[in-house]
Amino acid sequence: MAYDIKQIMRTVQMARNPQMVLNQLINSNPQMKQAVEYIQANGGNPRDAFYKLAEEKGVNPDSILNSLM
């Protein structure tokens, strides 16, 4: 899973129009759409939503972030 996220991050970062790439990912991937909806439902701040979800799941968010480095 971390590999997929890293690949998505690279794709968005290297795109000429990152917003367009994100929109395409959201429209074509139900999991991405669900993630965006979760962020929006929890104040719109991706960082805060990530930490909240990690807390709800009982997961250390820093361990997830470290695996992406």
C-alpha positions as CSV (number, residue, x, y, z in Angstrom):
1,M,0.0,0.0,0.0
2,A,2.8,2.4,0.8
3,Y,4.2,1.8,-2.6
4,D,0.9,2.9,-4.2
5,I,0.8,6.0,-2.2
6,K,4.4,6.9,-3.0
7,Q,3.6,6.3,-6.7
8,I,0.5,8.6,-6.5
9,M,2.5,11.3,-4.7
10,R,5.3,11.2,-7.4
11,T,2.7,11.3,-10.2
12,V,1.0,14.4,-8.7
13,Q,4.2,16.1,-7.9
14,M,5.6,15.7,-11.5
15,A,2.4,16.7,-13.2
16,R,2.1,20.0,-15.1
17,N,-1.3,20.4,-13.6
18,P,-1.4,18.6,-10.2
19,Q,-5.0,19.6,-9.5
20,M,-6.2,18.1,-12.7
21,V,-4.4,14.8,-11.8
22,L,-5.9,14.8,-8.4
23,N,-9.4,15.4,-9.8
24,Q,-8.9,12.5,-12.2
25,L,-7.8,10.2,-9.4
26,I,-10.8,11.2,-7.3
27,N,-13.2,10.6,-10.2
28,S,-11.7,7.3,-11.2
29,N,-10.9,5.8,-7.7
30,P,-13.7,5.2,-5.2
31,Q,-11.1,5.0,-2.3
32,M,-9.7,8.4,-3.2
33,K,-13.2,9.9,-3.4
34,Q,-14.0,8.4,0.0
35,A,-10.8,9.9,1.4
36,V,-11.7,13.4,0.1
37,E,-15.2,13.1,1.5
38,Y,-13.8,12.1,4.9
39,I,-11.5,15.1,4.8
40,Q,-14.3,17.5,3.9
41,A,-16.6,16.0,6.6
42,N,-13.9,16.6,9.2
43,G,-13.1,20.2,8.7
44,G,-11.4,20.2,5.3
45,N,-7.8,20.0,6.7
46,P,-6.2,16.8,5.4
47,R,-3.6,16.7,8.2
48,D,-6.2,17.0,10.9
49,A,-8.4,14.4,9.3
50,F,-5.5,12.0,8.9
51,Y,-4.6,12.3,12.6
52,K,-8.2,11.9,13.6
53,L,-8.7,8.8,11.5
54,A,-5.4,7.3,12.8
55,E,-6.7,7.9,16.4
56,E,-10.0,6.3,15.6
57,K,-8.3,3.2,14.2
58,G,-5.8,3.0,17.1
59,V,-2.8,3.5,14.7
60,N,0.3,5.6,15.3
61,P,0.1,8.2,12.5
62,D,3.9,8.8,12.7
63,S,4.6,5.2,11.9
64,I,2.5,5.6,8.7
65,L,4.2,8.8,7.7
66,N,7.6,7.3,8.3
67,S,6.8,4.4,6.0
68,L,6.2,6.9,3.2
69,M,9.6,8.5,3.5
